[in-house]
């Protein structure tokens, strides 16, 4: 920031009775040297401030330093908000009033206005000072977030200010496990405003009544937290279409999430209002949606698959071969029960797959001996659990009530059981669950690295390979659709990229010269 900009920042501008929002505010931020990528976050804090004090007979010019300090104090007491975010919010409000509107803010008791004390570093990122002992560190660039559930990834943020591991101003931070809500995971201010314990219980109850999957339950609760946190803990019953529109637009415009992520956030909020709050919502067809790109599946060649499988052993090797040989999803393979394996009929029954649908897949003949030996060892573990009266297993849906002895029978046991007991997150029962998917994910990634394969190899990559290699061998696409469990053949059509391969594939004109 130049000397002239520093001086301009230190005095109140001429009063503007007809401000242009937000274009004029952006122009002021540009003149003050605030980076372009940070300007939307300044407008966010201003919007949050006025949303907090929105009411009949209360105009923006009626607000002043006491309201600013109260807002910043509330913000600073949130466990998920860093000091630099509070300083950024303070600076955003002072720029709005003193530089954009030309309204002086008096520093009341306890108010420590920054008055434009911004120091620029060599990289051009400004580090405002606040009531701490030194300057707030310049925030790092946000990295792409990892997946929550696959269908509901957390906000994959574009470069923007963060606090540590990737929170965005206006985006509710992941709650601390040590918060004052008994480990329920919500910010203190949110708990005070929305009664999060009751809201979370109501959302969970509605989701389980509708028989949603556990991953969907976690994803929807995550987005409900994000939505409430974005509006600083306001009760959902006090919000409606404009607030939902603002949150979804923020995800698309500021955070630039994938279209599927934005759609899942919308579905979670719609579920909240229709099933929990019992409110009718507006039409959201006009809100800015993230662009939906077209991606081809990552497919390994047959020799590459062979190299990966050759470097795996143990139960992970059986699982990897099973996924590639049947096209099952990793979750479907892990949830297999003993009775689902039909050695005589050469088929495997996939129960309650995606969309709660059953289907049959071929039993790879080359895998029968390994699976039979695995079941022998698995039955030994079952008998040991039975001796300790710890052989109960989770059952889906009604069978547990209809057949009380079913959870203790061998045929209902998981084929790929975990090495130890764990607590069921829904019932609280301690029992042996199936293997965690991260184990097979790490094993495949490690084998691909050892095989020097540059493509990103995951368990789902083996499912892509199953479909692609079948089509390359001349299998019709309808059969592949049934084996994969796709509801619509258009989903399976993504594998038609193999039409450019084989003897009937397209030949490049370069190769005909």
C-alpha positions as CSV (number, residue, x, y, z in Angstrom):
1,X,0.0,0.0,0.0
2,X,1.4,3.4,-1.0
3,X,1.8,6.3,1.4
4,X,-1.1,8.1,-0.2
5,X,-3.3,5.0,0.3
6,X,-2.3,4.8,3.9
7,X,-3.2,8.5,4.4
8,X,-6.5,8.0,2.6
9,X,-7.3,5.0,4.8
10,X,-6.7,7.1,7.9
11,X,-9.5,9.7,7.3
12,X,-13.2,9.5,6.8
13,X,-14.3,9.9,3.2
14,X,-17.1,12.3,2.1
15,X,-20.6,11.2,3.0
16,X,-22.3,9.3,0.2
17,X,-26.1,9.3,0.5
18,X,-26.6,6.9,-2.5
19,X,-24.0,4.2,-2.3
20,X,-23.6,1.6,-5.0
21,X,-23.5,-1.8,-3.4
22,X,-21.5,-3.8,-3.9
23,X,-19.8,-2.3,-6.9
24,X,-18.8,0.9,-5.1
25,X,-17.6,-1.0,-2.1
26,X,-15.4,-3.2,-4.3
27,X,-14.0,0.0,-5.9
28,X,-13.1,1.3,-2.5
29,X,-11.4,-2.0,-1.5
30,X,-9.4,-1.9,-4.8
31,X,-8.3,1.7,-4.1
32,X,-7.1,0.6,-0.6
33,X,-5.1,-2.2,-2.1
34,X,-7.2,-5.2,-0.9
35,X,-6.5,-8.2,-3.1
36,X,-9.3,-9.0,-5.5
37,X,-9.7,-12.6,-4.3
38,X,-10.3,-11.3,-0.7
39,X,-12.9,-8.7,-1.6
40,X,-15.9,-11.1,-1.6
41,X,-15.1,-12.0,2.0
42,X,-15.2,-8.4,3.0
43,X,-18.7,-8.1,1.6
44,X,-19.6,-11.3,3.4
45,X,-18.8,-9.8,6.8
46,X,-20.8,-6.6,6.0
47,X,-23.8,-8.7,5.0
48,X,-23.5,-10.8,8.2
49,X,-23.4,-7.7,10.3
50,X,-26.5,-6.2,8.8
51,X,-28.3,-9.5,8.8
52,X,-27.7,-9.7,12.5
53,X,-29.2,-6.2,13.2
54,X,-31.9,-6.4,10.6
55,X,-35.3,-5.3,12.0
56,X,-38.2,-2.9,11.5
57,X,-37.3,0.7,12.1
58,X,-33.6,0.0,12.2
59,X,-31.6,1.4,9.3
60,X,-27.9,0.9,8.5
61,X,-27.1,4.5,9.4
62,X,-28.6,3.9,12.9
63,X,-25.9,1.3,13.6
64,X,-22.5,2.4,14.9
65,X,-19.5,1.4,17.0
66,X,-21.4,-0.3,19.8
67,X,-23.1,-2.6,17.3
68,X,-19.9,-3.3,15.5
69,X,-18.1,-4.2,18.7
70,X,-21.0,-6.4,19.8
71,X,-20.9,-8.2,16.5
72,X,-17.1,-8.7,16.6
73,X,-17.3,-9.9,20.2
74,X,-19.9,-12.5,19.3
75,X,-17.7,-13.5,16.4
76,X,-14.5,-13.8,18.4
77,X,-16.2,-16.1,21.0
78,X,-16.9,-18.7,18.4
79,X,-14.4,-21.6,18.8
80,X,-14.2,-22.0,15.0
81,X,-13.2,-18.4,14.2
82,X,-9.6,-17.3,14.2
83,X,-8.3,-13.9,15.3
84,X,-7.4,-12.9,11.8
85,X,-11.0,-13.4,10.7
86,X,-12.3,-11.1,13.4
87,X,-9.7,-8.5,12.3
88,X,-10.8,-8.9,8.7
89,X,-14.5,-8.5,9.7
90,X,-13.6,-5.4,11.7
91,X,-11.7,-3.9,8.8
92,X,-14.5,-4.7,6.4
93,X,-17.0,-2.8,8.5
94,X,-14.8,0.2,9.0
95,X,-14.1,0.4,5.3
96,X,-17.8,0.2,4.6
97,X,-18.8,3.0,7.0
98,X,-15.8,5.3,6.9
99,X,-14.5,4.9,3.3
100,X,-17.6,3.7,1.4
101,X,-20.4,5.6,3.2
102,X,-18.4,8.4,4.7
103,X,-19.9,7.8,8.2
104,X,-17.4,8.1,11.1
105,X,-17.2,5.3,13.7
106,X,-16.4,6.4,17.2
107,X,-14.2,4.0,19.1
108,X,-16.3,3.4,22.2
109,X,-15.2,1.8,25.5
110,X,-13.6,-1.4,24.7
111,X,-13.7,-0.7,21.0
112,X,-10.3,-0.9,19.4
113,X,-10.9,0.0,15.8
114,X,-8.1,-0.7,13.4
115,X,-8.4,2.6,11.7
116,X,-6.8,1.2,8.7
117,X,-3.6,0.0,10.3
118,X,-2.8,-2.5,7.5
119,X,0.8,-3.5,6.8
120,X,1.6,-4.9,3.4
121,X,4.1,-7.7,3.0
122,X,6.3,-8.4,0.0
123,X,3.7,-10.7,-1.5
124,X,1.1,-8.1,-1.5
125,X,-1.1,-9.8,1.2
126,X,-2.2,-7.4,3.9
127,X,-2.0,-8.5,7.5
128,X,-4.3,-6.3,9.7
129,X,-3.4,-5.9,13.3
130,X,-5.9,-6.3,16.1
131,X,-6.1,-6.5,19.8
132,X,-3.5,-9.3,20.0
133,X,0.1,-8.7,20.7
134,X,1.3,-8.7,17.2
135,X,0.1,-8.8,13.6
136,X,-2.3,-11.5,12.5
137,X,-0.4,-14.0,10.2
138,X,-1.3,-13.8,6.5
139,X,-3.7,-16.7,5.8
140,X,-2.4,-19.5,3.7
141,X,-4.0,-20.5,0.4
142,X,-6.8,-23.1,0.7
143,X,-6.1,-26.6,-0.4
144,X,-8.6,-28.8,-2.1
145,X,-10.7,-30.6,0.6
146,X,-10.9,-34.4,0.8
147,X,-14.1,-36.3,0.5
148,X,-16.8,-36.6,3.2
149,X,-18.9,-39.2,1.6
150,X,-18.2,-39.6,-2.0
151,X,-21.5,-38.2,-3.0
152,X,-21.2,-35.4,-0.6
153,X,-17.8,-34.0,-0.5
154,X,-17.0,-31.1,1.8
155,X,-16.5,-27.7,0.3
156,X,-13.7,-28.0,-2.1
157,X,-12.5,-24.4,-1.8
158,X,-10.8,-22.2,-4.3
159,X,-7.9,-20.1,-3.1
160,X,-9.3,-18.0,-0.2
161,X,-8.4,-16.9,3.3
162,X,-8.3,-19.8,5.7
163,X,-7.7,-20.6,9.3
164,X,-5.3,-23.5,9.4
165,X,-7.0,-26.5,7.8
166,X,-9.4,-24.7,5.5
167,X,-12.3,-22.8,6.8
168,X,-13.7,-20.0,4.7
169,X,-15.3,-16.8,6.1
170,X,-19.0,-17.4,5.8
171,X,-18.5,-21.1,5.9
172,X,-19.1,-22.8,9.3
173,X,-15.9,-24.3,10.5
174,X,-15.8,-27.9,11.5
175,X,-16.8,-27.9,15.2
176,X,-14.3,-28.8,17.8
177,X,-14.7,-32.1,19.6
178,X,-14.1,-30.4,22.8
179,X,-16.7,-27.7,22.4
180,X,-19.2,-27.0,25.2
181,X,-21.9,-29.0,23.5
182,X,-20.8,-32.3,24.9
183,X,-18.8,-33.3,21.9
184,X,-21.8,-32.9,19.6
185,X,-19.8,-30.7,17.3
186,X,-21.2,-27.2,16.9
187,X,-20.0,-23.8,17.7
188,X,-20.9,-22.2,21.0
189,X,-22.8,-19.3,19.4
190,X,-24.7,-21.7,17.2
191,X,-25.7,-23.8,20.2
192,X,-26.9,-20.7,22.0
193,X,-28.9,-19.4,19.0
194,X,-30.4,-22.5,17.4
195,X,-30.3,-25.1,20.2
196,X,-28.2,-27.4,18.1
197,X,-28.7,-30.5,20.3
198,X,-32.4,-30.4,19.7
199,X,-32.0,-29.6,16.0
200,X,-29.4,-32.3,15.4
201,X,-31.7,-34.8,17.2
202,X,-34.6,-33.8,15.0
203,X,-32.6,-34.1,11.8
204,X,-31.2,-37.5,12.7
205,X,-34.6,-38.8,13.6
206,X,-36.1,-37.6,10.3
207,X,-33.2,-39.1,8.3
208,X,-33.5,-42.5,10.1
209,X,-37.3,-42.5,9.7
210,X,-36.7,-42.1,5.9
211,X,-34.1,-44.9,6.0
212,X,-31.2,-42.8,4.8
213,X,-27.8,-44.3,4.7
214,X,-25.3,-43.4,7.5
215,X,-23.0,-41.6,5.1
216,X,-26.0,-39.5,3.8
217,X,-26.9,-38.8,7.4
218,X,-23.4,-37.5,8.2
219,X,-23.3,-35.4,5.0
220,X,-26.7,-33.8,5.6
221,X,-25.8,-32.9,9.2
222,X,-22.6,-31.4,7.9
223,X,-24.4,-29.2,5.4
224,X,-27.0,-28.2,8.0
225,X,-24.1,-27.0,10.2
226,X,-22.5,-25.1,7.3
227,X,-25.8,-23.4,6.5
228,X,-26.5,-22.4,10.1
229,X,-22.9,-21.3,10.6
230,X,-22.9,-19.2,7.4
231,X,-25.8,-17.2,8.9
232,X,-24.0,-16.9,12.3
233,X,-26.3,-19.3,14.2
234,X,-29.7,-18.0,13.2
235,X,-32.6,-20.4,13.7
236,X,-33.7,-22.2,10.4
237,X,-37.3,-21.3,11.2
238,X,-36.4,-17.6,11.1
239,X,-34.8,-18.0,7.6
240,X,-36.1,-18.8,4.2
241,X,-35.5,-18.5,0.5
242,X,-33.2,-15.5,0.6
243,X,-30.9,-17.0,3.1
244,X,-30.8,-20.3,1.3
245,X,-30.2,-18.5,-1.9
246,X,-27.3,-16.6,-0.4
247,X,-25.7,-19.7,1.0
248,X,-25.9,-21.7,-2.3
249,X,-24.7,-18.7,-4.2
250,X,-21.7,-18.4,-1.8
251,X,-20.8,-22.1,-2.5
252,X,-21.0,-21.6,-6.2
253,X,-19.4,-18.1,-6.6
254,X,-17.0,-17.7,-3.7
255,X,-16.0,-21.3,-2.8
256,X,-16.5,-22.7,-6.4
257,X,-17.6,-26.1,-5.3
258,X,-18.4,-28.9,-7.7
259,X,-22.0,-29.0,-9.1
260,X,-22.6,-32.3,-7.3
261,X,-21.5,-30.8,-4.0
262,X,-23.7,-27.8,-4.4
263,X,-26.7,-30.0,-5.3
264,X,-26.1,-32.1,-2.2
265,X,-26.0,-29.0,0.0
266,X,-29.3,-28.0,-1.6
267,X,-30.8,-31.4,-1.0
268,X,-29.7,-31.3,2.7
269,X,-31.3,-27.9,3.3
270,X,-34.5,-28.8,1.5
271,X,-34.7,-31.9,3.6
272,X,-34.2,-29.8,6.7
273,X,-37.1,-27.5,5.9
274,X,-39.5,-30.0,4.5
275,X,-39.0,-32.8,7.0
276,X,-37.9,-31.0,10.2
277,X,-38.9,-27.4,10.1
278,X,-42.1,-28.2,8.1
279,X,-41.8,-25.1,5.8
280,X,-42.5,-24.8,2.1
281,X,-39.6,-23.4,0.2
282,X,-39.2,-21.1,-2.8
283,X,-38.0,-22.1,-6.2
284,X,-34.2,-22.2,-6.5
285,X,-34.0,-22.6,-10.2
286,X,-32.4,-19.2,-10.6
287,X,-29.5,-19.4,-8.2
288,X,-25.9,-19.6,-9.6
289,X,-25.0,-23.3,-10.0
290,X,-21.4,-24.5,-10.3
291,X,-20.6,-25.8,-13.8
292,X,-20.9,-29.5,-14.2
293,X,-17.9,-30.8,-16.2
294,X,-17.7,-34.1,-18.0
295,X,-15.1,-36.5,-16.7
296,X,-14.0,-39.8,-18.2
297,X,-13.3,-42.7,-15.7
298,X,-9.7,-43.6,-14.9
299,X,-9.1,-47.0,-16.4
300,X,-6.0,-49.2,-16.2
301,X,-5.0,-51.6,-19.0
302,X,-5.2,-55.3,-18.4
303,X,-1.4,-55.6,-17.8
304,X,-1.6,-52.7,-15.3
305,X,-4.4,-54.3,-13.4
306,X,-2.4,-57.5,-13.3
307,X,0.6,-55.7,-11.9
308,X,-1.4,-54.1,-9.2
309,X,-3.1,-57.3,-8.1
310,X,0.2,-59.2,-8.2
311,X,1.6,-56.8,-5.5
312,X,-1.2,-57.3,-3.1
313,X,-1.7,-60.1,-0.5
314,X,-3.9,-61.1,2.3
315,X,-7.5,-60.1,2.6
316,X,-6.8,-56.9,0.7
317,X,-5.8,-59.0,-2.3
318,X,-9.0,-61.0,-2.2
319,X,-11.1,-57.8,-2.0
320,X,-9.3,-56.2,-4.9
321,X,-9.7,-59.2,-7.1
322,X,-13.4,-59.5,-6.1
323,X,-14.1,-55.8,-7.0
324,X,-12.3,-56.2,-10.4
325,X,-13.9,-59.6,-11.1
326,X,-17.5,-58.5,-10.2
327,X,-17.6,-54.8,-10.7
328,X,-19.0,-54.2,-7.1
329,X,-18.5,-51.0,-5.3
330,X,-16.1,-51.1,-2.4
331,X,-18.9,-50.6,0.1
332,X,-20.9,-53.5,-1.5
333,X,-17.9,-55.8,-1.3
334,X,-17.2,-55.0,2.3
335,X,-20.9,-55.6,3.3
336,X,-21.1,-59.1,1.9
337,X,-22.6,-61.7,4.2
338,X,-21.6,-65.4,4.2
339,X,-24.9,-66.4,2.7
340,X,-24.4,-64.0,-0.2
341,X,-21.7,-66.2,-1.7
342,X,-23.2,-69.0,-3.8
343,X,-20.3,-71.3,-4.8
344,X,-22.5,-73.8,-6.5
345,X,-24.5,-71.3,-8.6
346,X,-21.4,-69.3,-9.5
347,X,-23.0,-66.0,-8.4
348,X,-22.8,-63.5,-5.7
349,X,-25.8,-61.6,-4.3
350,X,-25.3,-57.9,-3.8
351,X,-27.8,-56.8,-1.2
352,X,-29.1,-53.3,-0.7
353,X,-26.7,-51.7,-3.2
354,X,-26.8,-48.1,-4.2
355,X,-30.5,-47.0,-4.4
356,X,-31.3,-49.9,-2.0
357,X,-31.4,-52.4,-4.9
358,X,-30.3,-56.0,-5.0
359,X,-28.6,-57.6,-7.9
360,X,-26.5,-60.7,-8.9
361,X,-23.0,-60.7,-10.2
362,X,-20.8,-63.5,-11.5
363,X,-18.6,-65.4,-9.1
364,X,-15.0,-65.4,-10.5
365,X,-14.0,-69.1,-10.7
366,X,-10.3,-68.2,-10.0
367,X,-11.3,-66.7,-6.7
368,X,-13.3,-69.6,-5.2
369,X,-10.4,-71.4,-3.6
370,X,-9.1,-68.2,-1.9
371,X,-12.5,-67.3,-0.6
372,X,-13.2,-70.8,0.7
373,X,-9.9,-70.7,2.7
374,X,-10.8,-67.2,3.9
375,X,-14.1,-68.4,5.2
376,X,-12.5,-71.2,7.1
377,X,-10.3,-68.6,9.0
378,X,-13.3,-66.3,9.3
379,X,-15.4,-69.0,11.0
380,X,-12.6,-69.6,13.6
381,X,-12.9,-65.9,14.5
382,X,-16.7,-66.3,14.7
383,X,-16.4,-69.3,17.1
384,X,-14.0,-67.3,19.3
385,X,-16.5,-64.4,19.4
386,X,-19.3,-66.8,20.2
387,X,-17.4,-68.2,23.1
388,X,-17.2,-64.6,24.5
389,X,-20.8,-63.9,23.6
390,X,-19.7,-61.2,21.2
391,X,-20.9,-62.8,17.9
392,X,-23.8,-60.5,17.3
393,X,-23.7,-58.7,14.0
394,X,-25.6,-55.7,12.6
395,X,-28.6,-56.5,10.5
396,X,-30.2,-54.2,8.0
397,X,-33.9,-53.2,8.4
398,X,-36.5,-55.4,9.9
399,X,-34.9,-58.9,10.0
400,X,-33.4,-58.2,13.4
401,X,-36.9,-57.7,14.8
402,X,-38.6,-60.4,12.8
403,X,-35.9,-63.0,13.5
404,X,-34.3,-62.3,16.9
405,X,-31.7,-65.1,16.5
406,X,-30.5,-64.0,13.1
407,X,-27.8,-61.5,14.3
408,X,-26.1,-64.4,16.0
409,X,-26.1,-66.9,13.1
410,X,-23.1,-67.7,11.0
411,X,-24.8,-67.1,7.7
412,X,-25.4,-63.4,8.6
413,X,-21.8,-62.7,9.5
414,X,-19.7,-60.3,7.4
415,X,-17.3,-62.1,5.0
416,X,-14.7,-59.4,5.5
417,X,-14.9,-58.7,9.2
418,X,-12.8,-56.1,11.1
419,X,-9.9,-57.2,13.3
420,X,-11.5,-55.8,16.5
421,X,-14.8,-54.7,17.9
422,X,-16.2,-51.2,17.4
423,X,-19.2,-49.2,18.6
424,X,-22.1,-48.8,16.3
425,X,-22.7,-45.0,15.8
426,X,-26.4,-45.5,15.7
427,X,-27.3,-48.1,18.3
428,X,-24.3,-47.7,20.5
429,X,-23.8,-51.5,20.5
430,X,-20.2,-52.9,20.6
431,X,-19.6,-55.6,18.1
432,X,-17.5,-56.7,15.2
433,X,-18.2,-54.7,12.1
434,X,-16.9,-55.2,8.6
435,X,-13.5,-53.8,7.4
436,X,-13.1,-50.1,6.9
437,X,-12.8,-49.1,3.3
438,X,-9.6,-47.1,4.0
439,X,-7.7,-50.3,4.4
440,X,-8.4,-51.5,0.9
441,X,-7.9,-48.0,-0.5
442,X,-4.4,-47.7,1.0
443,X,-3.5,-51.2,-0.1
444,X,-4.4,-50.5,-3.8
445,X,-2.7,-47.1,-3.7
446,X,0.5,-48.7,-2.3
447,X,0.4,-51.5,-4.9
448,X,-0.1,-49.0,-7.8
449,X,2.9,-47.0,-6.5
450,X,5.1,-50.1,-6.4
451,X,4.0,-51.0,-9.9
452,X,5.0,-47.4,-11.1
453,X,1.5,-46.7,-12.4
454,X,1.0,-43.0,-12.8
455,X,-2.8,-43.1,-13.0
456,X,-4.7,-42.5,-9.8
457,X,-5.7,-46.0,-8.7
458,X,-8.5,-46.6,-6.2
459,X,-10.9,-49.4,-5.5
460,X,-13.4,-47.6,-7.8
461,X,-10.9,-47.7,-10.6
462,X,-11.1,-51.5,-10.6
463,X,-14.9,-51.1,-11.0
464,X,-14.2,-48.9,-14.0
465,X,-11.8,-51.5,-15.4
466,X,-14.4,-54.2,-15.0
467,X,-16.9,-52.3,-17.1
468,X,-14.4,-51.2,-19.7
469,X,-12.7,-54.5,-20.2
470,X,-16.1,-56.2,-20.6
471,X,-17.1,-53.8,-23.3
472,X,-13.7,-54.2,-25.0
473,X,-14.3,-57.9,-25.1
474,X,-17.6,-57.4,-27.0
475,X,-20.1,-57.6,-24.1
476,X,-23.3,-55.6,-24.8
477,X,-23.9,-52.5,-22.8
478,X,-27.2,-53.6,-21.3
479,X,-25.6,-56.5,-19.6
480,X,-22.8,-54.3,-18.2
481,X,-25.5,-51.9,-17.0
482,X,-27.2,-54.7,-15.0
483,X,-23.9,-56.0,-13.6
484,X,-23.0,-52.5,-12.4
485,X,-26.4,-51.8,-10.9
486,X,-27.0,-48.6,-12.9
487,X,-30.7,-47.5,-13.0
488,X,-30.2,-45.8,-16.4
489,X,-28.1,-47.0,-19.4
490,X,-27.0,-43.4,-19.8
491,X,-24.8,-43.8,-16.7
492,X,-23.2,-46.8,-18.3
493,X,-22.6,-44.9,-21.5
494,X,-19.6,-43.2,-20.0
495,X,-17.7,-46.4,-20.6
496,X,-18.2,-46.1,-24.4
497,X,-14.9,-44.3,-24.6
498,X,-13.6,-47.9,-25.4
499,X,-15.2,-47.5,-28.9
500,X,-12.0,-45.8,-30.0
501,X,-10.0,-49.0,-29.1
502,X,-9.7,-52.4,-30.6
503,X,-9.7,-53.5,-34.2
504,X,-12.8,-51.5,-35.1
505,X,-11.6,-48.3,-33.3
506,X,-10.9,-45.0,-34.9
507,X,-7.6,-44.8,-36.6
508,X,-5.7,-41.6,-36.5
509,X,-4.9,-40.1,-39.9
510,X,-1.3,-39.6,-38.8
511,X,-1.0,-43.4,-38.7
512,X,-2.2,-43.7,-42.3
513,X,0.5,-41.5,-43.8
